[in-house]
Amino acid sequence: MGNSIKQASVKKWLINFGVVVCFSLAGSVAGPGVSLAAAEKVKTRVEIDRGTLPADRVQTAIVKVTLDAPAPVLKARRPAVNLCIVLDRSGSMAGSKLAKAKEAAIEALRRLDQDDMFSVVVYDHNVQTVVQAQRARHVERIEAMIRSIRSGGNTALFGGVSQGAAQVRRNLSGDYVHRIILLSDGIANTGPSSPADLGRLGASLLKENISVTTVGVGMDYNEDLMTQLSERSDGNTYFVESSQDLPRIFAAELGDVLNVVARKVKVIIECPGEVKPLRIIGRDGRIRGKQVELGLNQLYGNQEKYVLVELELPPGKEGRQMEVARVNVTYEDPVTKRFETASARGVAGFSRDRQKVVRSTNVGVQKEVQLNYSAIAQEQAIDFADEGRTEAAVQELKKSALKLKAFGTRHRDAEMLEKAEEMESRAATIKSQGMTPKARKTLRTDSYQMKHQQKSK
């Protein structure tokens, strides 16, 4: 790549982001023979909910730290996958559910390359490894093993995931993207069975760079347990009302797994001077004094992940600027096997002119804030309903709908208006029918997917 092309790329990035970004150019870190696609970098930027803030007073502001993942690497260069599918085969899965689950597992197998690792664990009251971890080469033989699965008794979900993790660990030292896909249609009733139990298991697996994606089928599974497991391990989560959708969901999920472009992602946000971090909106993370720390197991190609943080700012002077956040990101490139870095900083201006402050509104950031508040409202509605306070749950959703509608009307945003109608509809359904299993699962899953920017499948 010539210097002129490099300089053009630098100029384009700086114009697009409007922030200071530290990065390495494609080709400068890649070794001989590494494709340019493999050497593309994650880009980082910082935005503030208003570019200009009121001068001369203490106030709060929200910063959005965005990680823009590059396009997926060429298929020949993608990292290998170490996949274990954990299937519920309890009695309630008998019939079409289990048939579609097996079809979905076979579809996933067929999409793997010969150097990928594949295993299958099934569970009822017992746990059994049907396919030991092996390269996805003898497809017909493995398919026959999957087709031989039959339904059984109770639901030892914890044991199933634990044994699935054991299969993944057989190749943990290898250079793989590690993933478990868990499918269940019932409540765990054998072994550890609380959301806290599964949350702790998920957190321990994340430390080993293993993510768990959960797929809940029908109306009888425990959505709190499933989302805790996914959240603590940085996986995805799905609610599948009909087993007919299972092959499509598995295919979409595997599409993510096969397109990992960054892993072991660490985000550190430092607050300079007298700026103080107050809270992280929507995501789990840790605030240590003036530093905010978050971790992600992986990023998928062409994906945008972001973090919203509310800050307290000291008084700023008219016409002056203030640095409010310094961001440092580290991650491993799964192709080059090197750790890369990116950095950015956020700067706010100050004015006594109220109209100038209003005009500086970053609509995109404020939209994401409102959507995350809506997700939090959905979780609050669930909590109210669990306490027997159905009317409070309804009002929580209605209040959220009003805020979404006001934002959508003010900014002529069709998506926000549609979301407001959806929230109003859900509130009306809960008011007339109570918090049904379907309503609860829909609220929990939608909230999770919004807060984690999970792609719609």
VODOGU-111021 format. One record per residue (C-alpha): residue in one letter; x, y, z. Coordinates in steps of 0.02 Angstrom, whole numbers, padded with zeros to 5 digits, always signed. Layout:
<recs>
aXYZ ...
</recs>
This chain:
<recs>
m+00000+00000+00000 g+00075+00168-00051 n+00099+00317+00064 s-00032+00419-00031 i-00165+00286+00002 k-00116+00278+00185 q-00128+00466+00204 a-00298+00469+00118 s-00359+00335+00239 v-00297+00435+00388 k-00382+00593+00326 k-00546+00502+00294 w-00547+00424+00469 l-00513+00589+00556 i-00650+00678+00459 n-00776+00540+00493 f-00745+00526+00679 g-00710+00703+00735 v-00604+00633+00876 v-00423+00593+00907 v-00396+00410+00863 c-00235+00311+00880 f-00222+00162+00763 s-00104+00061+00654 l-00123+00060+00466 a-00164-00102+00376 g-00002-00182+00322 s+00105-00100+00455 v+00069-00234+00585 a+00031-00382+00472 g+00169-00506+00441 p+00219-00571+00271 g+00077-00660+00182 v-00062-00590+00292 s-00205-00522+00189 l-00254-00339+00203 a-00429-00395+00257 a-00355-00485+00405 a-00258-00331+00457 e-00405-00210+00461 k-00426-00131+00631 v-00565-00101+00754 k-00599+00086+00756 t-00646+00180+00913 r-00736+00345+00932 v-00809+00449+01072 e-00966+00555+01058 i-01055+00664+01186 d-01244+00685+01196 r-01216+00873+01166 g-01063+00945+01084 t-01084+01109+01180 l-01135+01112+01363 p-01200+01253+01473 a-01056+01354+01543 d-01017+01396+01725 r-01106+01253+01815 v-01084+01075+01872 q-01184+00956+01761 t-01198+00782+01691 a-01165+00723+01514 i-01173+00554+01429 v-01032+00491+01322 k-01049+00353+01193 v-00894+00249+01161 t-00914+00152+00999 l-00813+00006+00934 d-00832-00014+00745 a-00779-00188+00692 p-00707-00208+00517 a-00781-00320+00382 p-00757-00507+00410 v-00591-00580+00356 l-00581-00686+00201 k-00651-00860+00231 a-00480-00938+00203 r-00409-00827+00341 r-00547-00837+00473 p-00505-00912+00643 a-00560-01090+00672 v-00713-01122+00781 n-00727-01237+00932 l-00915-01263+00945 c-01016-01370+01064 i-01204-01384+01047 v-01294-01427+01208 l-01470-01493+01178 d-01613-01517+01301 r-01688-01688+01267 s-01805-01693+01416 g-01979-01765+01394 s-02054-01597+01347 m-01941-01591+01193 a-02019-01747+01118 g-02089-01732+00943 s-02063-01582+00830 k-01956-01482+00954 l-01820-01613+00963 a-01834-01650+00778 k-01806-01466+00735 a-01666-01453+00864 k-01574-01598+00782 e-01603-01521+00611 a-01529-01357+00675 a-01375-01446+00747 i-01346-01534+00581 e-01364-01370+00487 a-01231-01294+00600 l-01115-01442+00571 r-01132-01427+00382 r-01078-01245+00386 l-00914-01283+00474 d-00747-01311+00389 q-00643-01468+00412 d-00524-01384+00534 d-00664-01325+00650 m-00701-01424+00808 f-00877-01489+00842 s-00961-01581+00986 v-01137-01616+01046 v-01197-01642+01226 v-01375-01689+01271 y-01460-01686+01440 d-01618-01739+01530 h-01597-01800+01709 n-01430-01868+01648 v-01298-01789+01538 q-01223-01877+01389 t-01092-01829+01260 v-01162-01888+01093 v-01020-01818+00987 q-00849-01804+01067 a-00752-01648+01019 q-00677-01683+00847 r-00640-01600+00683 a-00795-01572+00576 r-00736-01691+00441 h-00838-01851+00447 v-01002-01760+00424 e-01112-01908+00379 r-01054-02008+00530 i-01081-01861+00647 e-01253-01827+00572 a-01303-02006+00609 m-01252-01982+00792 i-01360-01826+00804 r-01509-01911+00722 s-01498-02050+00852 i-01542-01930+00995 r-01705-01975+01084 s-01806-01882+01216 g-01795-01930+01400 g-01838-01865+01575 n-01802-01709+01680 t-01691-01558+01645 a-01511-01556+01710 l-01469-01393+01622 f-01320-01345+01730 g-01242-01515+01706 g-01270-01505+01518 v-01181-01338+01503 s-01040-01397+01617 q-01011-01551+01511 g-01020-01447+01353 a-00885-01335+01427 a-00781-01490+01462 q-00789-01535+01277 v-00737-01359+01228 r-00593-01365+01354 r-00518-01514+01264 n-00459-01389+01133 l-00448-01233+01241 s-00262-01215+01211 g-00290-01215+01023 d-00317-01058+00922 y-00507-01062+00912 v-00660-00955+00940 h-00744-01050+01083 r-00933-01056+01087 i-01073-01157+01168 i-01250-01149+01098 l-01375-01204+01230 l-01554-01249+01185 s-01689-01281+01315 d-01878-01280+01325 g-01896-01313+01511 i-01853-01257+01686 a-01693-01331+01757 n-01750-01454+01892 t-01598-01565+01918 g-01438-01494+01994 p-01401-01307+02016 s-01551-01217+01944 s-01559-01033+01993 p-01515-00884+01881 a-01374-00843+02004 d-01302-01019+01985 l-01300-01006+01796 g-01238-00827+01803 r-01086-00884+01903 l-01056-01024+01780 g-01063-00900+01636 a-00939-00783+01721 s-00817-00926+01750 l-00829-00979+01568 l-00797-00802+01508 k-00631-00806+01601 e-00587-00952+01487 n-00645-00854+01333 i-00796-00968+01312 s-00961-00882+01271 v-01131-00964+01289 t-01275-00921+01174 t-01445-00974+01242 v-01598-01020+01140 g-01761-01035+01238 v-01902-01129+01152 g-02086-01110+01193 m-02164-01042+01352 d-02093-01152+01490 y-01908-01112+01498 n-01833-00994+01628 e-01786-00835+01534 d-01700-00758+01687 l-01584-00907+01699 m-01547-00908+01512 t-01510-00722+01499 q-01399-00727+01653 l-01295-00865+01575 s-01280-00771+01410 e-01246-00603+01489 r-01111-00661+01607 s-01021-00755+01467 d-01047-00620+01332 g-01156-00729+01221 n-01318-00697+01128 t-01493-00746+01183 y-01651-00792+01087 f-01834-00826+01123 v-01906-00947+00994 e-02093-00964+01006 s-02102-01101+00875 s-01975-01240+00851 q-01993-01210+00664 d-01877-01062+00685 l-01734-01161+00763 p-01635-01199+00602 r-01642-01015+00554 i-01585-00957+00727 f-01441-01082+00732 a-01386-01030+00558 a-01389-00846+00605 e-01295-00876+00766 l-01163-00978+00678 g-01147-00834+00554 d-01088-00727+00699 v-00970-00860+00766 l-00888-00883+00595 n-00861-00695+00577 v-00766-00651+00736 v-00642-00512+00695 a-00585-00466+00871 r-00580-00558+01036 k-00526-00530+01217 v-00585-00350+01200 k-00550-00233+01346 v-00617-00055+01355 i-00547+00069+01481 i-00622+00243+01496 e-00523+00368+01599 c-00598+00530+01664 p-00468+00670+01668 g-00462+00817+01786 e-00618+00839+01894 v-00731+00735+01781 k-00813+00590+01876 p-00896+00433+01808 l-01069+00409+01883 r-01140+00252+01802 i-01138+00137+01653 i-01305+00135+01561 g-01369-00035+01505 r-01209-00137+01515 d-01115-00225+01652 g-00946-00150+01694 r-00844-00085+01838 i-00807+00091+01898 r-00643+00105+01992 g-00622+00283+02053 k-00606+00388+01894 q-00591+00239+01778 v-00726+00134+01693 e-00682-00044+01639 l-00780-00161+01526 g-00740-00324+01437 l-00812-00410+01283 n-00766-00584+01228 q-00778-00547+01043 l-00834-00429+00905 y-00913-00488+00743 g-00877-00419+00570 n-00965-00257+00521 q-01036-00244+00696 e-01051-00088+00804 k-01041-00110+00991 y-01052+00037+01109 v-01047+00087+01291 l-01146+00230+01369 v-01074+00313+01524 e-01147+00457+01624 l-01017+00580+01687 e-01017+00725+01808 l-00924+00875+01738 p-00855+01025+01833 p-00902+01202+01776 g-00833+01246+01605 k-00792+01421+01547 e-00878+01510+01403 g-00793+01471+01238 r-00673+01345+01315 q-00657+01159+01284 m-00637+01019+01410 e-00573+00842+01385 v-00704+00730+01466 a-00650+00552+01422 r-00496+00458+01365 v-00530+00286+01294 n-00407+00144+01269 v-00459-00019+01187 t-00356-00178+01173 y-00405-00335+01079 e-00331-00486+00995 d-00336-00499+00806 p-00391-00681+00779 v-00296-00692+00614 t-00128-00614+00656 k-00139-00673+00839 r-00072-00503+00891 f-00145-00386+01020 e-00196-00220+00943 t-00244-00055+01022 a-00354+00091+00979 s-00384+00252+01074 a-00494+00404+01065 r-00543+00552+01171 g-00700+00654+01194 v-00698+00844+01205 a-00843+00958+01251 g-00863+01144+01224 f-00957+01267+01336 s-01071+01414+01303 r-01193+01529+01393 d-01299+01533+01235 r-01443+01413+01267 q-01487+01398+01083 k-01309+01351+01040 v-01318+01213+01171 v-01482+01149+01099 r-01416+01152+00921 s-01266+01048+00973 t-01376+00899+01022 n-01308+00734+00959 v-01472+00652+00908 g-01391+00484+00875 v-01318+00471+01049 q-01478+00529+01132 k-01576+00401+01032 e-01467+00259+01097 v-01488+00326+01273 q-01678+00325+01256 l-01678+00148+01186 n-01571+00087+01330 y-01686+00173+01456 s-01830+00085+01370 a-01740-00082+01392 i-01715-00044+01576 a-01900+00002+01591 q-01946-00168+01520 e-01843-00253+01655 q-01924-00144+01788 a-02096-00193+01723 i-02049-00376+01744 d-01994-00343+01923 f-02157-00253+01962 a-02259-00396+01890 d-02159-00524+01988 e-02206-00428+02146 g-02390-00437+02098 r-02395-00253+02048 t-02468-00273+01875 e-02532-00094+01863 a-02358-00027+01907 a-02286-00134+01767 v-02413-00064+01645 q-02375+00115+01696 e-02188+00086+01679 l-02209+00031+01499 k-02329+00174+01462 k-02206+00303+01530 s-02070+00228+01422 a-02186+00233+01271 l-02222+00418+01300 k-02036+00460+01305 l-02003+00361+01147 k-02149+00443+01059 a-02095+00617+01112 f-01919+00585+01047 g-01983+00509+00885 t-02102+00654+00854 r-01973+00787+00894 h-01842+00710+00779 r-01960+00632+00651 d-01887+00461+00688 a-01999+00322+00622 e-01905+00186+00716 m-01935+00270+00884 l-02119+00298+00844 e-02136+00115+00799 k-02049+00065+00960 a-02167+00177+01058 e-02318+00091+00979 e-02242-00077+01022 m-02222-00028+01204 e-02400+00039+01211 s-02464-00124+01138 r-02368-00226+01266 a-02435-00118+01407 a-02613-00144+01345 t-02587-00332+01333 i-02519-00344+01510 k-02661-00235+01575 s-02793-00351+01499 q-02706-00520+01519 g-02575-00494+01654 m-02391-00534+01630 t-02409-00692+01526 p-02258-00808+01497 k-02247-00745+01318 a-02250-00562+01371 r-02117-00591+01503 k-02002-00685+01386 t-02023-00554+01250 l-01983-00411+01369 r-01832-00499+01442 t-01760-00550+01274 d-01789-00382+01189 s-01711-00291+01336 y-01557-00401+01328 q-01536-00384+01141 m-01553-00195+01149 k-01428-00170+01289 h-01300-00285+01208 q-01329-00223+01029 q-01366-00400+00976 k-01404-00403+00791 s-01583-00442+00745 k-01596-00618+00674 
</recs>
